[in-house]
Amino acid sequence: MRISRRGLLVGASAQAISAALVGSAAAAAGRPIDRRIALWRSFAEKSQRLVAATVTTRLSSLYADDKPRVSRGALLFAAPDRLVLRDEDPAGATTTILGDSYEIAANDPRAARGPAPSRRSPALRWLARHLIAAFAPGDGEALTEEARLALPRGAGIALVVLPLVDSPVRRLVRSMTITLDSLGGAVRRIEVLETQGDRWIVELSAHQQGIEEAAMAALFEAAKGPVRPDVALIGGEP
């Protein structure tokens, strides 16, 4: 069977067009994530030192009354990899992350505490790194370390960070969703969904960038001290 030169050219052209259409579709699918990374980066690149007010909500099947636990507090971040989440409630806790290491300490040293989470836990180390990556200046590549990005359903400008399919992290963490301010790119909300259905949500407001180094050091030091119910860590009433 003979195939004409024209037939070969037509076939080659059809293949080229098909490949171009597939490539264009793939590129189009990637653009919304790229745009959200660009929006996030526009704020993060100015966040060498950042503070924000927080409202933290914890929902767990372990709560006997099935009611969420809500507390106000503060977030402190200093590049490259120091993050503190502080509840302004004596019954709450202070979480300190440095790189992929972390410490969770009760604000009231007399409070009963369960067993400390293992520092070797791959899931908690993964979560620590990606919480840092949500605020650290960069190109967004740290968000995809041992993870993939997806777009959530519904309204809002957000990115979903998912552990890799074969990762042991998935035994504890199902996803981390980062919601951005639609204009400035600031992180407005972080939601961590655990595999068994528990959720940990941090809503952020009153972001302050460019904090003086000395002032930032003083805030980190104050976060180590006792909670005063009448005074918030970053000023004003808790």
Secondary structure as the mmCIF struct_conf table of DSSP 4:
data_model
#
loop_
_struct_conf.conf_type_id
_struct_conf.id
_struct_conf.beg_label_comp_id
_struct_conf.beg_label_asym_id
_struct_conf.beg_label_seq_id
_struct_conf.end_label_comp_id
_struct_conf.end_label_asym_id
_struct_conf.end_label_seq_id
HELX_RH_AL_P HELX_RH_AL_P1 ARG A 5 ALA A 44
TURN_TY1_P TURN_TY1_P1 GLU A 45 LYS A 46
BEND BEND1 GLN A 48 GLN A 48
STRN STRN1 ARG A 49 LEU A 59
TURN_TY1_P TURN_TY1_P2 SER A 61 LEU A 62
TURN_TY1_P TURN_TY1_P3 ALA A 64 ASP A 65
HELX_LH_PP_P HELX_LH_PP_P1 LYS A 67 PRO A 68
STRN STRN2 ARG A 69 ALA A 78
TURN_TY1_P TURN_TY1_P4 ALA A 79 ASP A 81
STRN STRN3 ARG A 82 ASP A 87
BEND BEND2 GLU A 88 ASP A 89
TURN_TY1_P TURN_TY1_P5 PRO A 90 ALA A 91
BEND BEND3 GLY A 92 GLY A 92
STRN STRN4 ALA A 93 LEU A 98
TURN_TY1_P TURN_TY1_P6 GLY A 99 ASP A 100
STRN STRN5 SER A 101 ALA A 106
BEND BEND4 ASN A 107 ASP A 108
TURN_TY1_P TURN_TY1_P7 PRO A 109 ARG A 110
BEND BEND5 ALA A 111 ALA A 111
HELX_LH_PP_P HELX_LH_PP_P2 PRO A 115 SER A 118
TURN_TY1_P TURN_TY1_P8 ARG A 119 ARG A 120
HELX_RH_AL_P HELX_RH_AL_P2 PRO A 122 ALA A 133
TURN_TY1_P TURN_TY1_P9 ALA A 134 PHE A 135
BEND BEND6 ALA A 136 GLY A 140
HELX_RH_3T_P HELX_RH_3T_P1 GLU A 141 THR A 144
TURN_TY1_P TURN_TY1_P10 GLU A 145 GLU A 146
STRN STRN6 ALA A 147 ALA A 150
HELX_LH_PP_P HELX_LH_PP_P3 LEU A 151 PRO A 152
BEND BEND7 ARG A 153 GLY A 156
STRN STRN7 ILE A 157 PRO A 163
TURN_TY1_P TURN_TY1_P11 VAL A 165 ASP A 166
HELX_RH_3T_P HELX_RH_3T_P2 PRO A 168 ARG A 171
TURN_TY1_P TURN_TY1_P12 LEU A 172 LEU A 172
STRN STRN8 VAL A 173 LEU A 180
TURN_TY1_P TURN_TY1_P13 SER A 182 GLY A 184
STRN STRN9 VAL A 187 GLU A 194
TURN_TY1_P TURN_TY1_P14 THR A 195 GLN A 196
BEND BEND8 GLY A 197 GLY A 197
STRN STRN10 ARG A 199 GLN A 209
BEND BEND9 GLY A 210 GLY A 210
HELX_RH_AL_P HELX_RH_AL_P3 GLU A 213 ALA A 222
TURN_TY1_P TURN_TY1_P15 ALA A 223 LYS A 224
BEND BEND10 GLY A 225 GLY A 225
TURN_TY1_P TURN_TY1_P16 PRO A 229 ASP A 230
BEND BEND11 VAL A 231 VAL A 231
TURN_TY1_P TURN_TY1_P17 LEU A 233 ILE A 234
BEND BEND12 GLY A 235 GLY A 236
#
